[in-house]
Amino acid sequence: MTTSATQPAVGMLTSAEQRSAARQLTLAMLALGLLGLGLVWRWFMPLQVGTSQLLLGFASLLVAVPVMRSAWYSLRYPSLHGITDQLIALAMLGAWATGDLLTAALLPIIMIFGHVLEERSVIGSQEAIHALGQLTRSQARLFQADGSLLEVDNATLKRGDQVEVRAGDRVPADGVVLSGQASLDTASITGESVPLEVSVGMPIFGGAINLDGLLRVEVTRTGDESTLGKVIALMQNAERAKPPITRLLERYAGGYMVLVLMIAAVTWFITNDAQAMLAVLVAACPCALVLSAPATAIAGIAVAARHGILIRSSAFLEELADLTSLVVDKTGTLTYGTLRLQAVESESTEHQPLLQLAASLGAASSHPVSRALAGLVGHEQMLALTDVRERQGLGVVAQTGQGEAALGRPELFTQLDIPTTPIPEHDGPIAGLSLDGRFLGWLLLADSVKPEARQALSELRELGLGRQVLLTGDRQSVAEHLAHAVGISEVQAQALPEDKLTRVLSEIDRGFRPMVVGDGINDSLALKAGVVGVAMGAGGADIALASSDIVLIGSDLRRLGTCVRLSRECRHTLQVNVVIGLGWTLAIVAAAAFGWLGAAGAMIAALLHNLSTLLVLGNAGRLLRFHEPLIGPDTHN
């Protein structure tokens, strides 16, 4: 029986629906008391049959109101749960018609208790989302124009604001670290139990907890646009989505109702047994079958969220299980998407002074290479510079306490008449460094491969995604070098967004079922076209998130294998649940039709029906034990 007549059933209960369930439970308890009193009266005063019947009648009337209301509502707004409402109402009317007031009272009481237990799983899921939502609200210490701190609600923060995050504080919004370093607990967001070490220039998530250290953070995203806000929105959307099997069952709901009524009528004409007919109506309630898919989907989505995986629709829990190929982007997916220092080529064996000088000069320029170098040391370690001059397209020159310093391309040192060592061969940006007319060395930068990439792709090959294609807009030489490093044999480089779309469609036309993984705007078309699209990080491009089916919050590639394994576990659980729901229902209906349930057939059928429902919920609950800790390279190094 549905718990409310206020709106069509959705994936989770509203507060009104919860209040309705509480009212029904209260009525059921009162009716149970009256029923017990009536039976006691019948036992001790067998001659006063009228009083006993009156008590039983009152008991049945108490629970008749919500039963009939739900049945009427299900006629106006058909649903799978509505079939149960209608069948229980018919059984109750049949019991009244035959004068069996005990059955008329006990049937809805049993069903109400059973459905309240069922809905606790849904309410629990909603409470979990509500608890996650509480993480978005916190206090923040906002820097004022005069440098003072003002404590404000984080809901009032806007992009560009600077806040202080002390040890023990919750990060109030997504942002970038301006100064300081700390260890952050991001388990509630990414599912990663290992603290994330952050320093200057690193992005951080709102909702993370600062375990130690003092940070100054510039706000980049707030509210619904923050990582945690997007996580909550995706979870809510996923819970409301109907799995494909649920939609299939709904398609044949009307035919199922007609079939049940025909079986009940045949049972009545053949056996002339009212209890057998009522038992058929009760036994045919398809609650276990109806709950098999939603219970599995909700459990799977909850487990995925615990692992830092956000599934936008429960349908993709099934699609993931049958993938046969992988199409993956390079920048920001297999790599960090940011320039990092790879090596220093210098005659000096002590590199720290070079890095300090390079970071100081880099902080004075807006060039991407300069910005990457600026993060090499903390702000407090940077040198004081005067007479800073940026030479467009070449580099930056400034005065230090030890003379004129220069950072930039090889052409810059030619203009300054500073002899350099031979330019090293390197597939990436190169910056030279000089001080007081003396060349110090070359700084080699590149977009670093994520240390877990090779392991993650190897896991996917073991899971059946043997065909793997690297699809990138980068140069052929860079793409081939990376593909070799991570174990990918097929490469398509210098690909435009439409080229990526064409390649994904080509993979599908050739009979493959590709998982498409990307992070940027240029990947959005391919993500949408793939059988399953996976976006890296909830802080990524909005269009990529909108086009994807799955979001990896922590952007850890090893979670791709977790996605596939969880999907296959969900599919197995769903298959078992469907067998339980369908098989058990057919068995009870057959037993009821042949009169094997005895004189109290309707009540026995109700108890067996609730048992099957609990079996389905229990089997779905086993998914909650699914846990895969990340093992392998430390991605935070």
C-alpha positions in Angstrom: 0.0 0.0 0.0 1.3 3.5 -0.8 2.0 5.7 2.2 0.5 8.8 0.8 -2.1 10.0 -1.6 -0.5 13.3 -2.2 1.7 12.6 -5.3 2.8 9.8 -7.5 5.4 7.5 -6.1 9.0 8.6 -6.6 12.3 7.3 -5.6 12.3 8.7 -2.1 9.7 9.9 0.5 8.8 13.5 1.1 8.1 14.8 4.6 4.4 14.6 3.9 4.8 10.9 2.9 6.7 10.2 6.1 4.0 11.7 8.2 1.4 9.7 6.3 3.3 6.5 7.0 3.4 7.5 10.7 -0.3 8.0 10.8 -1.0 4.7 9.1 1.3 3.0 11.6 -0.6 4.6 14.5 -3.9 3.4 13.1 -2.6 0.0 12.6 -1.5 -0.2 16.2 -4.9 1.0 17.4 -6.6 -1.5 15.1 -4.4 -4.3 16.4 -5.4 -3.4 20.0 -9.1 -3.5 19.1 -8.6 -6.8 17.2 -6.8 -8.3 20.2 -9.6 -7.1 22.6 -12.2 -8.6 20.3 -10.5 -12.0 20.2 -10.0 -12.0 24.0 -13.7 -11.1 24.4 -14.7 -13.9 22.0 -12.5 -16.4 24.0 -13.8 -15.5 27.5 -17.4 -14.6 26.5 -18.3 -16.9 23.6 -22.0 -16.1 24.0 -21.5 -12.4 23.4 -20.7 -12.8 19.7 -22.1 -9.4 18.8 -19.7 -7.4 21.1 -16.8 -9.4 19.7 -17.9 -8.7 16.1 -18.4 -5.0 16.9 -14.8 -4.7 18.2 -13.5 -6.5 15.1 -15.6 -4.3 12.9 -14.2 -1.1 14.5 -10.7 -2.5 14.0 -11.3 -3.1 10.3 -12.9 0.3 9.8 -9.8 2.1 11.4 -7.5 0.6 8.7 -10.1 0.7 6.0 -9.8 4.4 5.5 -6.1 4.5 4.4 -6.5 1.3 2.4 -9.5 2.6 0.4 -7.9 6.0 0.0 -4.7 4.5 -1.4 -6.7 2.2 -3.7 -8.7 5.1 -5.1 -5.6 7.1 -5.6 -3.9 4.3 -7.4 -6.8 4.1 -9.8 -6.3 7.8 -10.7 -2.5 7.6 -10.8 -1.6 4.0 -11.9 1.7 2.6 -10.6 3.2 -0.7 -9.7 2.6 -0.1 -6.0 -1.0 0.8 -6.9 -1.7 -2.8 -7.8 -0.9 -3.9 -4.2 -3.3 -1.1 -2.9 -6.1 -2.3 -5.2 -5.7 -6.0 -4.4 -5.7 -5.4 -0.6 -8.8 -3.2 -1.0 -10.6 -6.0 -3.0 -9.5 -8.6 -0.4 -10.9 -6.4 2.4 -14.2 -5.9 0.6 -14.4 -9.6 0.0 -13.8 -10.4 3.7 -16.6 -7.9 4.6 -18.9 -9.5 2.1 -18.4 -12.9 3.6 -18.7 -11.7 7.1 -15.0 -12.5 8.0 -14.3 -9.4 10.0 -11.1 -10.9 11.5 -9.5 -11.2 8.1 -10.8 -7.8 7.1 -9.0 -6.2 10.0 -5.8 -8.4 10.1 -5.0 -8.2 6.4 -4.4 -4.4 6.1 -2.7 -4.4 9.5 -0.1 -7.0 8.4 0.4 -5.1 5.1 0.8 -1.8 6.7 3.5 -3.1 9.1 5.2 -4.8 6.1 5.2 -1.6 4.0 6.5 0.6 6.8 9.5 -1.7 7.1 10.0 -1.5 3.3 9.9 2.3 3.2 12.4 2.6 6.1 15.1 1.8 3.5 13.9 4.6 1.3 13.7 7.0 4.2 17.1 6.0 5.3 18.5 6.8 1.9 16.9 10.3 2.0 18.3 10.9 5.5 21.8 10.0 4.1 21.4 12.6 1.4 20.1 15.1 4.0 23.2 14.4 6.2 25.4 15.0 3.2 23.6 18.3 2.5 24.5 19.5 6.0 28.1 19.5 4.9 27.4 22.3 2.6 26.5 24.6 5.5 29.2 25.9 7.7 30.8 29.1 9.0 33.6 30.8 7.2 36.3 33.3 8.3 36.2 35.9 5.5 39.1 38.3 5.0 38.0 42.0 4.9 39.6 44.7 2.9 41.6 45.9 6.0 43.0 42.3 6.6 40.7 41.6 9.5 38.6 38.4 9.7 34.8 38.3 9.8 32.9 35.1 10.6 30.0 34.6 8.1 27.7 31.9 6.8 29.4 30.1 3.9 26.1 30.6 1.9 27.0 34.3 1.6 30.4 33.7 0.1 31.0 34.5 -3.6 33.7 33.8 -6.1 36.9 35.7 -5.5 36.4 36.0 -1.7 39.4 34.9 0.5 38.8 32.9 3.6 41.0 31.4 6.4 40.7 27.7 7.1 42.2 26.6 10.4 42.9 23.1 11.7 39.6 21.4 12.5 37.6 23.7 10.2 35.5 22.5 7.4 36.4 24.0 4.1 33.5 26.4 3.4 33.6 26.3 -0.4 35.6 25.1 -3.4 38.7 27.1 -3.8 42.4 27.4 -4.5 45.1 27.5 -1.8 46.8 30.9 -1.7 49.1 30.2 1.2 49.9 27.5 3.7 49.8 23.7 3.6 47.7 21.1 5.3 46.2 17.6 5.3 42.6 17.4 4.3 40.1 14.7 5.0 38.1 14.4 1.8 36.4 11.0 2.5 32.9 12.4 2.5 33.4 13.7 -1.1 35.9 11.4 -2.9 35.7 8.3 -0.8 39.4 8.4 -0.3 40.4 7.5 3.2 44.0 8.8 2.8 44.3 12.5 3.7 45.0 14.8 0.8 48.1 16.9 1.2 47.5 20.4 -0.2 49.8 23.4 -0.8 49.9 26.7 -2.6 48.1 26.6 -6.0 46.2 23.4 -5.4 42.4 23.2 -5.8 40.4 22.0 -2.8 36.8 20.8 -2.2 34.2 22.5 0.0 33.1 20.1 2.8 36.6 18.7 3.3 38.0 18.9 6.9 41.4 20.6 7.6 43.2 18.1 9.8 46.2 20.4 10.4 47.9 23.5 9.2 46.6 27.0 8.3 45.3 27.8 4.8 44.3 30.9 3.0 41.9 30.0 0.2 40.4 31.9 -2.6 36.8 30.8 -3.3 36.1 29.6 -6.8 32.7 27.8 -6.5 29.9 28.1 -4.0 26.5 26.6 -3.3 25.0 24.3 -6.0 28.0 25.0 -8.2 30.4 23.6 -5.7 31.6 20.0 -5.9 29.6 18.9 -2.9 26.5 20.7 -4.3 26.8 18.8 -7.5 27.3 15.6 -5.7 24.0 16.0 -3.8 22.1 17.0 -7.0 23.4 14.0 -8.8 22.4 11.7 -6.0 18.9 13.1 -5.8 18.5 12.8 -9.6 19.8 9.2 -9.5 17.4 8.2 -6.8 14.4 9.5 -8.6 15.3 7.7 -11.8 13.4 4.5 -12.6 15.5 1.5 -13.5 14.6 0.0 -17.0 13.1 -3.2 -15.4 10.7 -1.0 -13.4 9.5 0.7 -16.5 9.0 -2.7 -18.1 6.9 -3.9 -15.2 4.8 -0.8 -15.3 4.0 -1.4 -19.0 2.3 -4.6 -18.2 0.7 -3.6 -14.8 -2.8 -3.4 -16.2 -2.7 -6.9 -17.8 -1.3 -8.3 -14.6 -4.3 -7.0 -12.6 -6.7 -8.5 -15.0 -4.9 -11.9 -14.8 -5.0 -11.9 -11.0 -8.7 -11.2 -11.0 -9.4 -14.0 -13.4 -7.4 -16.4 -11.3 -9.3 -15.3 -8.1 -12.6 -15.7 -9.9 -11.7 -19.2 -11.2 -10.6 -20.2 -7.7 -13.9 -19.1 -6.3 -16.0 -20.9 -8.9 -14.0 -24.2 -8.5 -13.5 -24.3 -4.8 -16.4 -22.2 -3.5 -13.9 -21.2 -0.8 -13.8 -17.5 0.1 -10.5 -17.8 2.0 -8.8 -19.3 -1.1 -10.1 -16.5 -3.2 -8.9 -13.8 -0.8 -5.6 -15.6 -0.4 -5.1 -15.4 -4.2 -5.7 -11.6 -4.1 -3.3 -11.1 -1.3 -0.6 -13.5 -2.6 -0.6 -11.8 -6.0 0.5 -8.4 -4.5 3.8 -7.9 -6.4 5.6 -5.8 -3.8 8.8 -8.0 -3.8 9.0 -7.8 -7.6 8.3 -4.1 -7.6 11.0 -3.4 -5.0 13.6 -5.7 -6.6 14.9 -3.0 -9.0 14.6 0.2 -6.9 16.1 -1.4 -3.8 19.1 -2.7 -5.8 19.5 0.7 -7.6 19.4 2.7 -4.3 21.9 0.4 -2.6 24.2 0.5 -5.7 24.0 4.3 -5.9 24.8 4.6 -2.2 27.8 2.3 -2.4 29.1 4.2 -5.5 28.8 7.5 -3.7 30.8 6.1 -0.8 33.6 5.3 -3.3 33.5 8.8 -4.8 31.4 7.7 -7.8 28.3 9.7 -8.7 25.8 7.9 -10.9 23.4 10.2 -12.6 20.9 7.4 -13.5 20.4 3.9 -12.2 20.1 2.7 -15.7 23.9 3.0 -16.1 24.4 0.5 -13.3 23.2 -2.1 -15.8 25.0 -0.6 -18.9 28.3 -0.6 -17.2 28.3 -4.4 -16.8 28.4 -5.0 -20.6 31.1 -2.6 -21.8 33.7 -4.0 -24.2 36.0 -1.0 -25.0 37.5 2.2 -23.6 37.9 5.6 -25.4 39.9 7.9 -23.1 41.1 11.5 -23.3 44.6 12.5 -22.4 44.8 15.9 -20.8 43.1 16.0 -17.4 42.2 12.4 -17.6 45.3 10.2 -18.0 47.4 13.3 -17.0 46.9 16.0 -14.4 46.1 18.6 -17.0 48.6 21.0 -15.5 52.3 21.7 -16.2 54.7 20.2 -13.6 58.5 20.4 -13.3 59.9 17.2 -14.7 63.7 17.8 -14.5 66.4 20.4 -13.9 69.4 20.4 -16.1 72.2 22.4 -14.4 75.8 22.2 -13.6 74.9 23.0 -10.0 74.1 20.0 -7.8 72.1 22.2 -5.4 68.7 22.8 -7.1 66.8 24.5 -4.3 68.3 28.0 -4.9 67.4 27.6 -8.6 63.8 26.6 -7.8 63.5 29.5 -5.4 64.7 32.0 -8.0 62.5 30.5 -10.7 59.4 30.5 -8.5 60.0 34.2 -7.6 60.3 35.2 -11.2 57.4 33.0 -12.2 55.1 34.7 -9.7 55.7 37.9 -11.6 54.3 36.6 -14.8 50.9 35.3 -16.0 52.3 32.8 -18.5 51.2 29.2 -17.9 54.8 28.1 -17.6 55.5 30.9 -15.1 52.4 30.0 -13.1 53.6 26.4 -12.9 57.0 27.4 -11.7 55.5 29.9 -9.1 54.2 26.9 -7.1 57.6 25.3 -6.6 58.1 27.1 -3.3 55.9 28.7 -0.7 55.1 32.5 -0.8 57.2 33.1 2.3 60.3 31.6 0.5 60.2 33.9 -2.6 62.8 36.5 -3.2 62.2 40.2 -3.3 62.2 41.5 -6.8 62.4 45.1 -8.2 62.1 46.5 -11.7 60.1 43.6 -13.0 59.8 43.6 -16.8 57.8 40.9 -18.7 58.9 40.5 -22.3 55.9 39.3 -24.2 56.3 35.7 -25.5 59.8 35.4 -24.2 59.9 35.6 -20.4 60.5 37.9 -17.4 63.5 39.9 -16.2 63.8 41.5 -12.8 66.4 42.9 -10.3 67.4 40.8 -7.3 69.8 41.4 -4.4 72.4 39.4 -6.4 71.9 41.1 -9.8 69.6 40.9 -12.8 67.7 37.6 -13.1 65.9 36.2 -16.2 63.5 33.4 -16.7 62.2 32.4 -20.2 62.5 30.8 -23.6 66.0 30.3 -25.2 65.3 33.3 -27.4 65.3 35.5 -24.3 68.9 34.7 -23.5 70.0 35.4 -27.1 68.5 38.9 -26.7 70.3 39.4 -23.4 73.6 38.1 -24.8 73.9 35.4 -22.2 75.5 32.2 -23.4 73.6 29.0 -22.6 74.3 25.3 -22.5 72.8 23.2 -25.3 69.0 23.1 -25.4 67.9 19.7 -24.1 65.6 17.5 -26.2 62.3 17.5 -24.4 58.7 17.0 -25.6 57.3 19.9 -23.6 57.9 23.5 -22.4 61.5 24.5 -21.6 62.5 27.5 -19.5 66.0 28.8 -19.0 67.2 30.7 -15.8 70.1 33.2 -15.4 71.4 35.4 -12.6 73.8 38.3 -13.0 74.6 37.5 -16.5 75.4 33.8 -15.8 73.3 31.0 -17.1 72.2 28.6 -14.4 70.3 25.9 -16.2 67.2 24.6 -17.9 63.9 23.8 -16.3 61.9 21.0 -18.2 58.1 21.0 -17.7 55.4 18.6 -18.9 51.9 17.5 -18.1 52.6 14.5 -15.9 50.9 11.1 -16.3 48.8 10.1 -13.3 50.7 7.3 -11.4 47.7 5.1 -11.2 46.9 5.3 -15.0 48.7 2.2 -16.1 47.3 0.1 -13.2 43.8 1.4 -13.9 43.9 0.6 -17.6 45.3 -2.9 -16.9 42.4 -3.6 -14.6 39.9 -2.6 -17.3 41.5 -5.0 -19.7 41.1 -7.8 -17.2 37.5 -6.8 -16.9 36.8 -7.3 -20.6 37.6 -3.8 -21.9 40.4 -5.1 -24.0 40.1 -2.5 -26.8 41.5 0.8 -25.6 41.8 4.0 -27.7 43.6 7.2 -26.7 41.7 10.1 -28.3 43.3 13.5 -27.8 43.8 16.9 -29.4 47.5 16.9 -28.5 50.4 16.3 -30.9 51.0 12.8 -32.3 54.4 12.4 -30.7 53.2 13.4 -27.2 50.1 11.1 -27.6 52.2 8.1 -28.7 54.7 8.6 -25.9 51.9 8.7 -23.3 50.1 5.7 -24.9 53.2 3.6 -24.6 53.7 4.6 -21.0 50.1 3.5 -20.0 49.8 0.5 -22.2 47.5 1.7 -24.9 48.2 0.5 -28.5 45.8 2.6 -30.5 46.1 6.4 -30.7 44.2 9.2 -32.5 45.9 12.6 -32.0 45.1 16.1 -33.0 41.4 15.3 -32.8 38.8 18.1 -32.7 35.5 17.7 -30.7 33.7 16.5 -33.9 36.5 14.0 -34.6 36.1 12.6 -31.1 32.4 12.2 -31.7 33.0 10.5 -35.1 35.4 8.0 -33.6 33.1 7.0 -30.7 30.2 6.5 -33.2 32.6 4.4 -35.3 33.4 2.2 -32.4 29.7 1.6 -31.8 29.1 0.9 -35.5 31.8 -1.8 -35.3 30.0 -3.6 -32.5 31.8 -2.3 -29.5 30.2 -0.9 -26.4 32.6 1.9 -25.4 33.1 3.6 -22.1 34.1 7.2 -22.9 36.2 9.0 -20.3 37.0 12.8 -20.4 37.0 16.0 -18.5 36.7 19.0 -20.8 34.3 20.9 -23.0 36.0 19.3 -26.1 35.0 15.8 -24.7 31.3 16.6 -24.2 30.1 15.3 -27.6 32.0 12.0 -27.2 30.8 11.6 -23.6 27.2 11.9 -24.7 27.6 9.5 -27.6 29.3 6.7 -25.6 27.3 3.8 -24.1 28.5 5.2 -20.8 30.2 8.6 -20.4 32.5 9.2 -17.4 33.5 12.7 -16.4 36.6 13.3 -14.3 35.9 15.4 -11.2 32.8 17.3 -10.2 34.7 20.5 -10.5 35.3 20.0 -14.2 33.6 21.7 -17.1 29.8 22.0 -16.6 29.0 20.8 -20.1 31.1 17.7 -19.6 29.2 16.9 -16.4 25.9 17.4 -18.1 26.9 15.1 -20.9 28.3 12.3 -18.7 26.5 9.4 -17.0 29.0 9.0 -14.2 31.2 11.5 -12.4 34.4 10.4 -10.6 34.7 13.0 -7.8 38.3 12.3 -7.0 39.3 11.8 -10.6 41.2 8.6 -9.6 41.3 6.3 -12.7 41.3 3.2 -10.5 37.6 3.9 -9.7 36.8 3.0 -13.4 37.4 -0.6 -12.5 35.3 -0.2 -9.3 32.4 1.1 -11.5 32.4 -2.0 -13.7 32.7 -4.4 -10.8 30.0 -2.7 -8.8 27.7 -2.7 -11.8 28.2 -6.4 -12.3 27.5 -7.1 -8.6 24.3 -4.9 -8.9 23.2 -6.9 -12.0 23.7 -10.2 -10.2 21.8 -8.9 -7.1 18.9 -7.6 -9.4 18.7 -11.0 -11.1 18.4 -12.8 -7.7 15.8 -10.3 -6.5 13.7 -10.7 -9.6 13.8 -14.5 -9.2 12.8 -14.1 -5.5 10.0 -11.7 -6.3 8.6 -13.5 -9.3 9.2 -17.1 -8.1 7.9 -16.5 -4.6 4.8 -14.7 -5.8 3.9 -17.5 -8.3 4.5 -20.1 -5.5 2.1 -18.3 -3.1 -0.5 -17.7 -5.7 -0.5 -21.4 -6.7 -0.7 -22.5 -3.0 -3.5 -20.1 -2.4 -5.5 -21.2 -5.5 -5.2 -24.9 -4.6 -6.3 -24.2 -1.0 -3.0 -25.3 0.5 -2.8 -22.3 2.8 -5.7 -23.6 5.0 -8.6 -21.9 6.6 -6.6 -18.7 7.4 -5.2 -18.6 3.8 -5.5 -14.8 3.4 -3.5 -14.0 6.5 -0.9 -16.7 5.8 -0.5 -15.3 2.3 0.0 -11.8 3.7 2.7 -13.0 6.0 4.5 -14.9 3.2 4.2 -11.9 1.0 5.9 -9.7 3.6 8.6 -12.3 4.0 9.4 -12.2 0.3 9.6 -8.5 0.5 12.1 -8.6 3.4 14.2 -11.2 1.5 14.4 -8.8 -1.5 15.4 -5.9 0.7 17.9 -8.0 2.6 19.5 -9.3 -0.6 19.8 -5.7 -1.9 21.2 -4.7 1.5 24.1 -7.1 0.9 25.4 -4.7 -1.7 26.2 -2.2 1.1 29.0 -4.4 2.2 30.8 -3.8 -1.2 34.0 -2.0 -0.4 37.1 -1.5 -2.5 39.9 0.5 -0.9 42.4 2.1 -3.3 45.6 0.0 -3.5 48.5 1.0 -5.6 50.4 4.2 -6.5 49.7 7.2 -4.2 48.0 9.7 -6.4 48.6 12.5 -4.1 52.4 12.5 -4.4 
